[in-house]
Amino acid sequence: MDRARRLLREVYGYADFRPGQEPVVQTAFAGRDALVLMPTGGGKSLCYQLPAMAKEGVGIVVSPLIALMQDQVSALRQLGVKAAFLNSTLDYWERQEVEGALSRGALDLIYLAPERLLQAETLDFLRTVQVALIAIDEAHCVSQWGHDFRQDYLGLNVLADAFPGIPRMALTATADERTRKEIVARLALRRPASFVHGFDRPNIRYTVQAKNRPQTQLAAFLEEHRGEAGIVYCLSRRKVESTAATLREAGHDALPYHAGLPGHLRAANQARFLRDDGVVVVATIAFGMGIDKPDVRFVAHVDLPKSIEAYYQETGRAGRDDVAAEAWMIYGLQDVVRLRQMLDESEAPEEQRRIERAKLDKLLAWCEVTACRRAALLSHFGEDYPAPCGNCDICLDPPRTWDGTVAAQKLLSCVVRTGQRFGAAHVIDVLRGKATAKIEQHRHAGLSTYGIGDDLTEGQWRSVLRQLLVQGYVRADAHRYGALVLEPAARPLLRGEVTLKLREEIRTAKPKRARKTGPHDIEVAAADEPLWEAMRTLRKQLADDAGVPPYVVFHDATLKALIDAKPKSLEEMLALHGIGKAKLERYGDAFLALLASGTNTQEHDEP
């Protein structure tokens, strides 16, 4: 561990481990398998990178995405770490160069996708080199209960026999207890040490609102984040394109990202998001895994994700720098119907569809909670939280509830009276006594439920129906175009044997905003503002020259440390957080010169 601590300071520029990292590193040195759960931004990568550098041999890292492994290797090389990847982007001569470096023992880390690692020729070759450890990143991909199941991960259990005695480390930010057990079983981890270092991201504010005018709601939310980097998630490619176009018209630097775009355009848009300030990416879930950009200030969902795990993983891309960030979501009745239809119409085996339905139901229940949203979210992962958190919509603006028993009975009765053959819009029209062509066609104006619901607005009825769907009193039949059908639980409710408390429709009061000091939310003294902007400009120039995102040069926190300390030598600079030897050699002189310039300017300005 002494060598590991020395590398921590010399390579990463850190004086000490972050909470939870040291015991994981010690486990790797002890040669024991490990299951590691840390929240996004908690420093999982260092847990396998450091022992791979400190031990004899190479660390094999299984990574699910080409772009992800390329970004990680690029960042490691900036630190002076001998890292490479093997994937389909390399030509014959580049592959030969990487394999030669492996054979010579000249690499600390090698990144591979699971499908390449499991090729017979790759396994045979890797058996000829000395291996220090094997890290399986995004390990939830191996679980059918995980939110991002990948078939290629299922074969990774062969690593236990292919590399006997080599410690394996499975890492993820998102896994409930059931998923954790499946990870251990499917990867054949042997008596693994388990490290669950909490799921809470206290700097992220969680807000969920009922969807009524989605474009207007999104525009209002983004207006508070103008000039900041963020991600907007949509369910479909078409909606991604239209939303990105609308945001550009409103003056946002917005880019689309989805699997239907040409590969070069997806890569270019991701690169701009990583390297430029204030870019908003509008994306399907195809975007985001492994994104290390620390200053993402918000993640917005304009459509429901498919599970709490997916939601947690996607919102975890905000605020990796531990500065205040927001996770904002709107969802409505149509989201519930659409996702359930997609599951019912899926060609997946019934068992898998049952799993996905259960995960969606849990997410929907979380959306409708009336107590601390953070506590409910963490409870899903088996973590107790002493509510209230003071940083979610529920805590900041507690919702009111009302006795919705009679309203629910009216709605359920109307579903029955119309023959359980119609969708939400028609049933609500009947309840409110509207005169429509469909009501006239089916003579529904003569029903006993016609007009009995004119005391509630259409939005209120949609809220009632949404909550009845969430709580399992009614379902939308995918095979009959979303026709509403009563579930067995509806009978005692109709008979008055149970009462039903419902949330009131969307509240008009807005939660108080978190502390906000500007697009980058770093507090800098007014006298240091010119130097701060000059340092950011220099960082961007150096990053562009190196072909890496600015945060790979230095994080904002390191720039702030430079301004506060104003070192006058390379030795003083090396003592600061986030500055290791390799980065000092690359960038130290340039920043020292700028600091000297800034200091002199301030001295001349003083009376």
Buried (B, 14 or more C-beta within 10 A) or exposed (E): EEEBBEBBBBBBBBEEBBEBBBBBBBBBBEEBBBBBBBBBBBBBBBBBBBBBBBBEBBBBBBBBBBBBBBBBBBBBBBBBBBBBBBBEEBEEEEEEEBBEBBEEEEBBBBBBBBBBBBEEEBBEBBEEBEBBBBBBBBBBBBBBBBBBBBEBBBBBBEBBEBBEEBBBBBBBBBBBEBBBBBBBEBBBBEEBBBBBBBBBBBBBBBBBBBBBEBEEBBBEBBEBBEBBBBBBBBBEBEBBBBBBEBBBEBEBBBBBBBEEBEEEEBBEBBBEBBBBBBBBBBBBBBBBBBBBBBBBBBBBBBBBBBBBBBBBBBBBBBBBBEBBBBBBBBBBBBBBBBBBBBBBEEEEEEEBBEBBBEBBBBBBBBBBBBEBBBBBBBBBBEBEBEBBBEBBBBBBBEBEEEEBBEBBBBBBBBBBBBEBBBBBBBBBBBBBBBEBEEBEEBEBBEBEBBEBBEEBEBBBBBBBBBBBBBBBBBBBBBEEEBBBBBBEEBEEBBEEEEEBEBBBBBBEEEBEEBEEEEBBBBEBEEEBEEBBEBBBEBBBEBBBEBEBBBBBBBBBBBBBBBBEBBBEEBEEBBEBBBBBBBBBEBBBEBBBEBBEEBEEEBEEEEE
